[in-house]
Amino acid sequence: MKIAFIGLGNMGGGMAANLAKAGHDVRAFDLSRPALDAAQDAGCTTFGSAKEACAGAEAVVSMLPNGAIVKGLYENEVIGHAPTGAVLLDCSTIDVATAREVIGAAEAAGYDMVDAPVSGGIAAANAGTLTFMVGGTETAFNRAKPILEAMGKAVIHAGDAGNGQAAKICNNMLLAIHMIGTCEAFAMAQKLGLDPQTFYDISSVSSGQNWSMTSYCPVPGVGPQSPSDNDYQGGFATALMLKDLRLAMEAADNADAAVPMGARAASLYEDFAGAGNGGLDFSAIIKML
Ligand code: NAD
């Protein structure tokens, strides 16, 4: 299949490489020369613009930093330039409102389009083990699914356009909340004289058990291997968690949803990132508590 791939960064580079590995004719474009060179080495054909990459494509996949860039790309270089028979997939993490607006414009021009943000970081993008949360019509989802399956281990239909983004930010808001709660509990347990391993042994089989504790423990040397065991390097950067929390707060505002815990988590991550910790894994917030 001829697939245009726009945005070959940390995530998109590995995803485009996996599409090429699966035998697709990947037509790649990025503003960055090193990203284009890496895509070429991975078996993609590179182009001088998104418009050129999209001409004749049967599918377009994008993996870009934010909603304004996604909107600009689709309005100026994809819609009206890719054949209307092409299915469009935006895998970036962007705000729900822009995702719905762009998909609306694509549909009005005769395209099938989905929002398909991912769970999983750079390692999962390289390994082809991402989880995709997909918003769009049944037809668009069914057309997008085999393409996403070449880049991931799970592809889940979340409902109408924008619902992929909604699922992603609600999930990550919950993750931020239980990570902070887990950090607070470990820090307080220690101040009360409890050994962290002992607290883990008790809480991990009691009602406080949660994913941040038993799969991603913020305390070094406790629980399975996690970024805390590597001085909070690698994993999911605080800056990216903050990006998702800001999107969550914007969506909550638009939907008139009460998110007192999400808002507190967002403000704590603002403080932690603002103190120069944006590059550390998000579990490092335990240092601030
Ligand atoms: P990145 O900054 O490494 O890559 C973005 C790429 O887009 C860059 O190579 C940049 O040159 C390119 N680009 C920007 N504007 C462009 C344009 N107009 N045309 C063509 N190319 C353009 O970012 P990333 O880490 O790969 O993240 C991409 C998306 O995936 C973001 O929305 C992010 O929130 C999401 N995400 C990232 C992670 C992660 O761990 N990095 C995890 C889950 C989701």
Residues whose N, C-alpha, C, O or C-beta is under 5 A from the ligand:
A	BS01	NAD	I6 G7 L8 G9 N10 M11 G12 F29 D30 L31 S32 A35 M63 L64 P65 N66 I69 C91 S92 T93 V118 G120 G121 I122
